[in-house]
Amino acid sequence: MARDANANLYTVLRGGFPADLDAVAIETPGRTYSWADIDAISGRMAALLRSFGVPAGARVAVQVEKSPEALMLYLATLRAGLVYLPLNTAYREAEVAYFLGDAEPAVVVCGDGAQSGCESLARARGAVRVLTLNADGGGSLAEAAAKMDPAFETAHSAPGDLAAILYTSGTTGRSKGAMLTHANLAANALTLRDFWGWRADDVLLHMLPIFHIHGLFVASHGALLAGARMIWLPKLDVDQALRYLPRCTLMMGVPTYYVRLLADPRFTRETCAHMRLFISGSAPLLVDTFREFQARTGMTILERYGMSETGMIASNPWDAARGERIPGTVGPALPGQAVRVVDDAGRPAPVGEPGHIQVRGPNVFAGYWRMPEKTREEFTADGWFRTGDIGALGGPGIPDDYLSIVGRSKDLIISGGYNVYPKEIEMVIDAMPGVQESAVIGVPHADFGEAVVAVVVPRAGASVDPAAIQAGLRSGLANFKVPKKIHVIDALPRNAMGKVQKNVLRQQYAGLD
């Protein structure tokens, strides 16, 4: 790319649009949108955002239900030279208050039902505008944007300019904002377009949420860059999935999606007759699910590995000439990227032996928002990003460059594809009346991959009610973070150094889903 070329991610994605801009780009129940619609609606929204007089690089925080218009708002934010900040729709007021206080967005967009609470939070933290956008595409944002000129000239962005901030829960209880640049996201999208063989005649079944990288970046960028149609559904609905799958060629999902499809006898080989690729990510895919899916459909799920800070890092091959898809692995590093596994001393781990996963490449984020010390801690002296995950390269029957994810050194729990960090929940439980301390763990769950479980120790002479703890957590945390079970015990197991032995707890409470 020439030095003075526009590195704005929208410019990159727009280059993949088909010549026929009147062709259908997005189909959602009851509505369709052409490629010209995407360009015009995102242009109107971008013009509206710029009309507020906010400076380049200002943040736009968005907590709305999934809709095609929500995707166009993301594209509009890019086009306006602003920074997109997606927030999980399940986040409660206390969680949103932290994100708004930390990111200080200039514009906040929420649903009509959340406007009153969102407006007070946003105004208190300096936002200049609070707008609404609903699942049907209506709201004050859409009404105001409809009056703007669609012929918007996309802002010029340098490769290192921020495109998005994605918050990831921290093991210390404080969420971190991963800063992703236009170049980070473009590099990953272009690599995946080629590595997964995206085609203009693909039809993507999009059932993922769009507040994290899987649905917003990996899936949406792929279709936009290829000029491929998306069938856009609000969430996983097995009846709708079975209705649309015969028209699709590609689907992305978390393992839960595949478990639920396999549980329905209507999901057959005939349903998938036109499919060319199923991709799974955001959580480990059980080998049993992998094999059952093969037997039922005759197709092999492609499993890959990524994270908020990096986008996609590794992937089993789409093209059989590059190798086979091996269950229990996430394949080799993607082209242009590098993965290494090291021991505690930073030395390369032997083949097949678990160690710390570190990565490097143009996809790796620019650092944590307003956390320079944390950013320095997470990179090695020679520039590799410490993922915090434990994995192994190679092993018996596995090529030496194939990565297997063994565990997570940061205690991350992935439940239904959502990241859950125990410390955040433990801090809330420990502050409850009668609680001495707690430990939150993930245990295997057939549907969600992992279920969140809390083990609580009451204060001397006090009693605690598990149901009351769950109720208290629901009032302040997203539902996916609330433990499905709470066990009350006399003391937590500890090692000689006094550290809670969560591995012992996981073994003790495994199988209690």
C-alpha positions in Angstrom: 0.0 0.0 0.0 1.4 3.4 -1.0 2.4 5.6 1.9 -0.4 8.1 1.2 -3.0 5.5 0.5 -6.1 5.4 2.7 -5.6 2.6 5.2 -9.2 3.0 6.5 -10.6 -0.5 7.0 -13.8 0.5 5.3 -11.8 1.4 2.2 -10.3 -2.1 2.3 -13.7 -3.8 2.8 -15.4 -1.6 0.1 -12.8 -2.9 -2.4 -14.4 -6.3 -2.1 -17.9 -5.2 -3.0 -19.2 -6.7 -6.3 -19.6 -4.6 -9.4 -23.4 -5.0 -9.2 -24.1 -2.9 -6.1 -27.8 -3.6 -6.5 -27.3 -7.3 -5.6 -28.5 -8.5 -2.2 -25.8 -8.2 0.4 -27.7 -8.9 3.6 -30.9 -10.8 4.0 -32.7 -10.9 7.4 -36.2 -12.0 8.1 -38.5 -9.4 6.5 -35.8 -7.2 5.1 -33.0 -7.2 2.5 -30.2 -4.8 1.9 -28.1 -4.3 -1.3 -24.4 -3.4 -1.4 -25.5 0.1 -2.4 -27.7 0.2 0.8 -24.6 -0.6 2.9 -22.7 2.2 1.3 -25.5 4.7 1.5 -26.7 3.9 5.0 -23.2 3.8 6.5 -22.4 7.0 4.7 -25.5 8.8 6.2 -24.5 7.5 9.6 -20.9 8.6 9.2 -22.1 12.0 8.2 -24.3 12.2 11.3 -21.4 11.2 13.6 -19.1 13.8 12.0 -21.8 16.5 12.3 -21.4 16.3 16.1 -18.1 18.0 15.8 -16.2 15.2 17.6 -12.4 14.9 16.9 -10.9 12.0 14.9 -10.2 9.1 17.2 -13.2 9.8 19.5 -14.9 6.7 20.8 -18.4 5.6 19.8 -19.8 3.1 22.4 -22.6 0.8 21.2 -24.8 -1.5 23.2 -27.6 -2.5 20.9 -29.4 -5.6 19.7 -28.1 -7.2 16.5 -29.4 -5.8 13.3 -28.1 -4.9 9.8 -28.2 -1.3 10.9 -25.9 -2.1 13.8 -23.4 -3.5 11.4 -23.7 -0.3 9.3 -23.1 1.8 12.4 -19.8 0.0 12.9 -18.9 0.7 9.3 -20.0 4.3 9.7 -17.7 4.7 12.7 -14.8 3.5 10.7 -15.7 5.8 7.8 -15.9 8.8 10.1 -12.4 8.2 11.5 -13.8 7.3 14.9 -13.2 4.3 17.2 -15.8 1.7 17.6 -16.5 0.3 21.1 -19.0 -2.6 21.1 -20.6 -3.6 24.4 -22.3 -6.9 25.2 -26.0 -6.4 25.4 -26.1 -8.5 28.6 -23.9 -6.1 30.5 -25.6 -4.5 33.5 -25.5 -0.8 34.5 -22.5 -1.1 36.8 -20.5 -2.8 34.1 -21.5 -0.3 31.5 -20.6 2.5 33.9 -17.0 1.2 34.1 -16.6 1.0 30.3 -18.0 4.5 29.7 -15.8 5.9 32.5 -12.7 4.3 31.2 -13.2 4.9 27.4 -14.9 8.3 27.7 -16.9 7.9 24.5 -18.1 11.0 22.7 -21.2 9.2 21.4 -23.2 6.4 23.0 -25.8 4.3 21.2 -28.2 2.1 23.0 -31.7 0.6 22.6 -34.8 2.5 23.4 -35.5 0.5 26.5 -32.1 1.4 28.0 -32.1 5.0 27.0 -32.9 6.6 30.4 -30.2 4.8 32.3 -27.7 4.9 29.5 -28.2 8.7 29.0 -27.5 9.5 32.7 -24.3 7.4 32.7 -23.1 8.8 29.3 -23.7 12.4 30.2 -21.9 12.0 33.5 -18.9 10.8 31.6 -18.8 13.5 29.0 -20.6 12.1 26.1 -21.9 14.8 23.7 -24.7 12.6 22.1 -26.8 9.7 23.2 -28.8 8.0 20.4 -30.9 4.9 20.1 -30.9 2.0 17.6 -33.3 -0.9 17.9 -33.4 -4.4 16.5 -35.9 -3.4 13.8 -33.4 -0.7 12.6 -35.4 2.2 14.0 -34.5 4.7 16.7 -33.3 8.2 17.0 -30.0 7.4 15.2 -31.7 6.0 12.1 -34.2 8.9 12.1 -31.4 11.5 12.3 -29.1 9.7 9.8 -32.0 9.5 7.2 -31.7 13.3 6.8 -28.0 13.2 6.0 -26.2 13.0 2.6 -25.2 9.4 1.7 -22.3 10.6 -0.4 -19.8 10.6 2.4 -16.1 10.6 1.7 -14.5 8.0 4.0 -12.0 9.6 6.4 -8.3 9.1 5.7 -6.7 6.8 8.2 -3.1 5.8 8.8 -2.4 2.1 9.3 -1.7 2.6 13.0 -4.9 4.6 13.7 -7.3 2.9 16.1 -10.4 1.3 14.6 -11.9 -0.4 17.6 -11.5 -1.0 21.3 -12.7 -4.3 22.7 -12.9 -4.8 26.4 -11.6 -8.1 27.8 -12.2 -8.9 31.5 -9.1 -8.9 33.5 -8.0 -11.5 36.0 -7.5 -8.7 38.5 -11.1 -7.8 38.1 -10.5 -4.7 36.0 -11.4 -5.0 32.3 -8.8 -4.0 29.7 -9.5 -2.3 26.4 -7.7 -4.0 23.6 -6.8 -1.3 21.0 -7.1 -2.6 17.4 -5.8 -0.6 14.5 -7.1 -0.4 10.9 -4.0 -2.3 9.9 -4.5 -5.0 12.5 -8.1 -5.7 11.3 -7.3 -5.4 7.6 -4.3 -7.8 7.8 -6.4 -10.4 9.5 -9.4 -10.1 7.2 -7.2 -10.3 4.1 -5.4 -13.4 5.4 -8.6 -15.2 6.2 -10.1 -14.3 2.9 -7.4 -16.3 1.2 -6.8 -19.0 3.8 -10.4 -20.0 4.0 -11.1 -19.6 0.3 -13.8 -17.0 0.6 -15.7 -16.6 -2.8 -18.2 -14.0 -4.2 -20.8 -16.7 -4.5 -20.6 -17.8 -0.8 -23.7 -17.3 1.4 -22.8 -17.0 5.0 -25.2 -18.0 7.7 -24.5 -15.3 10.4 -26.1 -16.2 13.8 -23.3 -14.8 16.0 -23.6 -11.7 18.2 -21.7 -8.7 16.8 -20.2 -7.3 20.1 -17.0 -9.4 19.9 -14.5 -10.4 17.2 -16.1 -13.7 16.0 -19.3 -12.2 14.7 -18.2 -8.6 14.1 -14.8 -9.0 12.6 -14.1 -12.6 11.5 -17.6 -13.4 10.0 -18.7 -9.9 8.8 -15.3 -8.8 7.4 -15.0 -12.1 5.5 -18.3 -11.7 3.8 -17.9 -8.0 3.0 -14.3 -8.4 1.7 -15.5 -11.3 -0.6 -18.6 -9.6 -1.8 -20.6 -12.5 -0.4 -24.2 -12.5 0.8 -25.0 -12.8 4.5 -28.2 -14.3 5.9 -28.4 -12.3 9.1 -30.2 -13.9 12.0 -30.4 -12.3 15.5 -29.1 -15.4 17.3 -28.9 -19.2 17.1 -32.4 -20.5 16.4 -32.3 -24.2 15.4 -35.6 -23.9 13.4 -34.3 -20.9 11.5 -30.9 -22.5 11.0 -32.5 -25.6 9.5 -34.6 -23.3 7.2 -31.7 -21.3 5.9 -28.8 -23.9 5.8 -29.9 -25.5 2.5 -29.3 -22.1 0.9 -25.9 -21.4 2.5 -22.3 -22.4 1.8 -20.6 -21.3 5.0 -21.4 -21.1 8.7 -19.5 -19.9 11.7 -20.5 -20.8 15.3 -19.3 -21.5 18.7 -19.3 -25.2 19.8 -22.7 -24.8 21.4 -24.2 -24.2 18.0 -23.0 -27.5 16.7 -24.1 -29.4 19.8 -27.6 -28.0 19.4 -27.8 -28.7 15.7 -26.7 -32.3 16.3 -29.4 -32.7 19.0 -32.1 -32.2 16.3 -32.8 -35.2 14.1 -33.8 -32.9 11.3 -30.2 -31.8 10.9 -29.0 -34.3 8.2 -26.6 -34.7 5.4 -29.2 -33.3 3.0 -29.5 -30.1 5.1 -25.8 -29.4 4.4 -25.8 -30.4 0.7 -24.7 -27.0 -0.5 -22.4 -26.2 2.5 -18.7 -26.0 1.8 -17.4 -25.0 5.2 -18.4 -25.1 8.9 -16.1 -23.1 11.2 -16.0 -23.3 15.0 -14.3 -21.0 17.5 -14.4 -18.9 20.6 -14.2 -22.1 22.8 -12.7 -25.6 22.4 -14.6 -28.0 20.3 -15.0 -31.5 21.9 -13.5 -34.3 19.8 -16.8 -36.2 20.3 -18.7 -33.3 18.7 -16.1 -33.1 15.9 -16.6 -36.8 15.1 -20.3 -36.9 15.5 -20.6 -34.0 13.1 -18.5 -35.8 10.6 -20.6 -38.9 10.8 -23.9 -37.0 10.6 -23.0 -34.6 7.7 -20.0 -36.0 6.0 -18.3 -32.7 6.6 -15.4 -31.8 8.8 -15.6 -28.7 11.1 -12.7 -26.3 10.8 -11.5 -25.2 14.2 -9.4 -22.1 14.6 -7.9 -20.0 17.5 -8.0 -16.3 18.2 -8.5 -13.7 20.8 -9.7 -10.1 21.2 -6.1 -8.8 21.2 -5.1 -10.6 18.0 -8.0 -11.6 15.9 -7.4 -15.1 14.4 -4.0 -16.6 15.1 -4.1 -20.2 13.9 -6.4 -22.3 11.9 -6.9 -25.8 10.5 -6.7 -25.6 6.8 -9.6 -25.1 4.4 -7.6 -26.4 1.5 -6.7 -30.1 1.8 -3.4 -29.4 0.0 -2.3 -27.5 3.1 -3.0 -30.4 5.4 -5.9 -32.1 7.2 -8.2 -30.8 9.9 -7.2 -32.6 13.1 -9.6 -32.9 16.0 -8.3 -31.4 19.2 -6.0 -28.9 17.4 -6.5 -25.4 16.0 -4.0 -26.0 13.2 -0.8 -24.1 12.3 -0.2 -20.3 12.5 -1.9 -18.4 9.8 0.3 -17.0 6.9 2.3 -14.0 8.0 1.9 -14.8 11.7 4.1 -16.8 14.1 3.3 -18.9 17.1 5.7 -20.3 19.7 5.3 -22.3 22.9 7.8 -21.7 25.7 8.4 -23.0 29.2 8.4 -21.0 32.3 11.9 -19.8 31.6 11.0 -18.7 28.1 12.8 -21.6 26.3 11.1 -23.4 23.5 8.9 -26.2 24.8 9.7 -29.7 23.5 7.4 -31.0 20.7 4.1 -32.1 22.2 4.8 -30.6 25.6 2.5 -27.9 27.0 3.8 -24.4 27.6 2.9 -20.7 27.3 1.5 -19.6 23.9 3.1 -16.5 22.5 2.3 -14.9 19.1 3.6 -12.3 16.7 2.3 -10.7 13.5 0.6 -7.7 11.9 -2.7 -8.7 13.5 -1.5 -8.2 17.1 -3.1 -5.3 18.8 -1.5 -1.9 19.7 -1.8 -2.4 23.4 -4.3 -1.8 26.2 -6.2 1.4 26.4 -4.6 3.7 29.0 -2.7 0.8 30.5 0.9 1.3 29.3 2.4 -0.8 32.2 0.0 -3.7 31.5 0.8 -3.5 27.8 4.6 -3.7 28.6 4.0 -6.7 30.8 2.1 -8.6 28.1 4.9 -8.4 25.6 8.3 -10.1 25.7 11.5 -8.3 25.3 11.7 -9.6 21.7 8.2 -8.5 20.8 6.0 -11.5 21.3 2.6 -11.2 22.8 1.9 -13.4 25.8 -1.6 -14.8 25.2 -2.0 -16.3 28.7 -3.0 -19.6 27.1 -1.3 -22.9 27.5 -0.8 -25.1 24.5 1.4 -27.5 22.7 2.9 -27.7 19.2 2.8 -31.1 17.6 2.6 -34.4 19.5 1.8 -38.1 18.6 0.2 -38.1 15.2 0.1 -34.3 15.0 2.4 -32.2 12.7 4.9 -30.2 14.6 3.4 -26.9 13.5 -0.1 -27.7 14.6 -1.2 -26.0 17.9 -3.3 -27.7 20.5 -4.9 -25.6 23.3 -4.3 -27.2 26.6 -5.7 -24.7 29.1 -5.7 -21.1 30.2 -3.2 -19.8 32.6 -5.3 -16.8 33.4 -8.2 -18.9 34.7 -10.4 -17.8 31.8 -13.7 -19.7 31.5 -15.4 -19.9 28.1 -19.1 -20.6 28.5 -21.2 -20.7 25.4 -18.5 -18.8 23.5 -18.4 -16.0 26.0 -15.3 -15.1 28.1 -15.8 -15.3 31.8 -13.0 -14.2 34.2 -13.4 -15.7 37.7 -11.9 -12.8 39.6 -14.6 -10.4 38.5 -17.3 -12.7 39.9 -15.3 -13.5 43.0 -14.9 -9.9 43.9 -18.7 -9.5 43.9 -19.4 -12.6 45.9 -16.7 -11.8 48.5 -18.4 -8.5 49.2 -21.7 -10.2 50.0 -22.9 -10.5 53.7 -21.7 -13.7 55.4 -19.1 -14.6 52.8 -15.5 -15.2 53.8 -14.1 -16.0 50.4 -15.0 -17.7 47.1 -13.4 -19.4 44.1 -15.0 -19.4 40.7 -14.2 -22.2 38.3 -15.3 -23.7 35.0 -16.4 -27.3 34.7 -17.1 -29.3 31.6 -20.7 -28.8 30.2 -22.2 -30.7 27.3 -24.0 -27.7 25.9 -22.0 -24.6 26.9 -18.5 -26.2 26.8 -17.9 -25.0 30.3 -20.3 -24.0 33.1 -19.5 -21.4 35.6 -19.5 -22.8 39.2 -18.7 -20.9 42.4 -17.4 -22.5 45.6 -18.1 -20.3 48.6 -16.8 -20.3 52.2 -19.0 -18.6 54.8 -17.7 -16.5 57.6 -17.5 -18.2 61.0 -21.0 -18.5 62.5 -22.7 -17.2 59.3 -24.7 -19.0 56.7 -25.1 -18.2 53.1 -27.9 -19.0 50.7 -26.7 -20.1 47.2 -30.0 -18.8 45.7 -29.6 -15.4 47.3 -26.0 -15.2 46.0 -27.2 -16.0 42.4 -29.9 -13.4 42.7 -27.5 -10.8 43.9 -25.1 -11.6 41.0 -27.9 -11.3 38.4 -28.6 -7.8 39.5 -25.1 -6.6 38.7 -23.6 -9.0 36.2 -24.4 -10.4 32.7 -26.4 -13.7 33.0 -23.6 -15.7 31.3 -21.3 -14.8 34.2 -23.7 -15.9 36.9 -22.7 -19.4 38.3 -25.0 -22.1 37.3 -24.3 -23.8 40.7 -22.9 -22.6 44.0 -21.4 -25.0 46.4 -20.8 -24.0 50.1 -17.8 -25.6 51.8 -15.9 -25.0 55.0 -12.5 -24.2 53.4 -10.9 -23.8 50.0 -8.0 -26.2 49.2 -4.6 -24.5 49.2 -1.0 -25.4 48.3 2.0 -24.8 50.5 2.2 -21.2 49.3 -1.4 -20.5 50.3 -2.7 -20.3 46.7 -6.2 -21.7 46.1 -5.9 -25.0 44.2 -8.5 -24.5 41.6 -7.4 -27.6 39.8 -8.5 -29.6 42.9 -11.9 -27.8 42.8 -12.3 -28.5 39.1 -11.7 -32.2 39.7 -14.0 -32.3 42.7 -17.0 -30.6 40.9 -16.5 -31.9 37.4 -19.4 -33.7 36.0 -21.9 -31.7 38.1 -23.5 -30.0 35.1 
